[in-house]
């Protein structure tokens, strides 16, 4: 299974549009155009097909974590613990 296959499956499973993927990648300061992104989702025999590198997929996964969970709290910042009911 290639990085392109993984990227395609995540896109379908999470029902993401190209503009949403671009925004997710921007969360980790990775810039990519919608046309470059579209090249990853083409068939391998298409002339504009581009192989998805490890860096692109890694940045997408890191951005996806931020998108779904929220930004990582800064060191030293205390997290609020849920209060126990007595």
CORLINSUL-V705868 format. One record per backbone hydrogen bond with DSSP energy under -1.0 kcal/mol. NH is the residue of the N-H (numbers start at 1). CO is the residue of the C=O. E is the energy in kcal/mol with one decimal. If there is no record, write none. Layout:
nh->NH co->CO e->E
nh->NH co->CO e->E
This chain:
nh->6 co->2 e->-2.1
nh->7 co->3 e->-2.8
nh->8 co->4 e->-2.6
nh->9 co->5 e->-2.4
nh->10 co->6 e->-2.4
nh->11 co->7 e->-2.3
nh->12 co->8 e->-2.3
nh->13 co->9 e->-2.8
nh->14 co->10 e->-2.4
nh->16 co->11 e->-2.3
nh->21 co->17 e->-2.1
nh->22 co->18 e->-2.3
nh->23 co->19 e->-1.8
nh->24 co->20 e->-2.2
nh->25 co->21 e->-2.4
nh->26 co->22 e->-1.7
nh->28 co->25 e->-1.1
nh->29 co->26 e->-1.8
nh->30 co->25 e->-2.2
nh->37 co->33 e->-2.2
nh->38 co->34 e->-2.3
nh->39 co->35 e->-1.2
nh->40 co->37 e->-1.1
nh->46 co->43 e->-1.8
nh->49 co->46 e->-1.5
nh->50 co->39 e->-1.8
nh->57 co->53 e->-1.9
nh->58 co->54 e->-2.8
nh->59 co->55 e->-2.4
nh->60 co->56 e->-2.3
nh->61 co->57 e->-2.5
nh->62 co->58 e->-2.3
nh->63 co->59 e->-2.5
nh->64 co->60 e->-2.5
nh->65 co->61 e->-1.8
nh->66 co->62 e->-1.6
nh->67 co->63 e->-2.7
nh->68 co->64 e->-2.5
nh->69 co->65 e->-2.9
nh->70 co->66 e->-1.9
nh->77 co->74 e->-1.6
